[in-house]
Amino acid sequence: MIAPDELRPASEPCGSFVIARQERPNPPLSQGLYNMVGEAWQWIDRRTWTLDQWLDYLSRPEIETWVMWSENEPAGYFELEDERDGGVNLAYFGLMPSFLGRGLGGHLLTLAVRRAWAKGANRVWVHTCSRDHPHALANYQARGFRVFKVEEL
């Protein structure tokens, strides 16, 4: 996505949800979010990280973690990473298994993209693959992302 007006916002979900930035690095929370969201999709790149590795990563000033809460329970999260060229990468994004199928993904993605543009991005981008929810690409495209490159492994 190369311009803020390309975003096609999703409708707001039913229910009471709060989205909050994690102002301080919270390795156990981030590790839990990553593992819970990624378990069904076999995310493996951070599976073996220690809490010290999480702390090192989350302490980088270019990383932001945002959590969608339903009461005191995390419903989903996204992680943004500022890049040197002015782009913002939606590095991680997903919903907790118990919140899938409720129409929350489009709304959370809308919030993630709005935050990326608010940071002054010159583009917002995301990688997806076969280790993501089967509807991930459709959600990204419904919000206005376009396929830039396809790799077959």
N, C-alpha and C positions, 0 to 999 in steps of 0.2 A: 504494500500500500504506500503510495508516494505522496498523498495529499489528505489532509484531515476530512475533506468533504467526500472522500471515497467511502468512508465508514457508513454502513447501513445498519443503524442500531436495531437491536432486538427489543421486543416489548419487555416491560418489567414483569417479573414473575409474581405469582400469588404468594402470599406469606410474608413473613418478616425476616429480612436478611440485612446484615450489616457487613460492609466491606471495610477492612482496616489494614493499614500498612503496619508491618512489623518494624517499629522504629529502631529497635536494637536487635542484633543478631540473636536468633533463638535456634541453635542447632537441633535440639530434640524435636521442636515443632516442625522445622523444615524437613528433617529426616523422616518424621512420621507422615507428613503430607506427601512427600515424594514416594515413600513406600506404599502408602495406602492408595494413592491415585494410580501409581504405576504397576502395582502388583498384577492386576488383571491383564495388563498389556506387556508384561515382561520387561519393564524398564530395568536396565542393568547397569548403566554407566555410573550411577552413584550408590548403588546397592551396598557396596563394601566400604564406603567412606566412614571414617571414624568421626566422632564429634569434633575433634580438633580440625580435621579437614573441612567439615561443614563450617566451623567458625572462621577459618581462613577464607573460605569462599564468600561467606555471607558478610564478612567485614569489608570487602571491597566496596569502595564508594559508588561504583557503577551498578551495583545490584540492589534491586528493590523486591521485597516479597510482600504480597497483598493476600489476605485471607478473607473469604466470604464466610461469615458465621451465621448459623441458625441457632439462636439462643446461645448456649455455651459450646456448641458443637461445630467444628469446621465442616463447611459444605463443599468448599473448593478453594483453589488458590491459583495465583499466577505469579510468575517471576519475570521481571524485566531486567534487561542488561543493556546499559548504554554502550555504544561502540564509538571508537575513535573518529570514525567518519561522520558522526552525527546521527547515525541510525539507532533505532532501539529494537532489540531482539526480544520477542516474546519467547523467552528461553524455556519456560515450563508453564503448563496450563492444564487444569483438569478439575474434575469433581470427585468427591468421595463416592464410593460405590452406592451407598444408600441414598444419594441425591441424584443419581442418573435417571433420565427419563422424566424429569419434572419441568423441563423447559428452562433450566438455569444456565446451561452452557452458553447460549447466545447472549444472555444478559451479562454474564461474567466476562465474556470475551469483549463485549461492547465497552465495559468499564476498563478493561485492560488496554484496549486501543485508545480510548479517550485519555487515559493516564499517560500513555506513551507520547501522544501528540502534545499534551500539556507540558511535558518535559522539554519540548522544543525539538522533537525529532524531525529529521528531514526525510525519513522513511520509517515504516514499521514493518517488520518482517517476522516470519515464523517458519521453522522447519517442521514437517510432519512426516510420518513414515508408517510402515505397517505395524509398528509397536505403539500406535495410538488408537484411541477409540475409533471404531469403524465410521462414525459420523464426523470425525474431526475435520477432515478436509471440506466436507459440505458446510460445516459451521463456519470455517474460515472464509470460504467463498461467499456464503450468505451475508457475511458482515462486510464484504467488499475486497477481500484479498484476492489477488490473481496469482495463478501458478507462474513462477519465474523459471524454474528448472525442474526437470524430472530425471532422477537417476535410477537405473535398474541395477541391482546387485546380484 
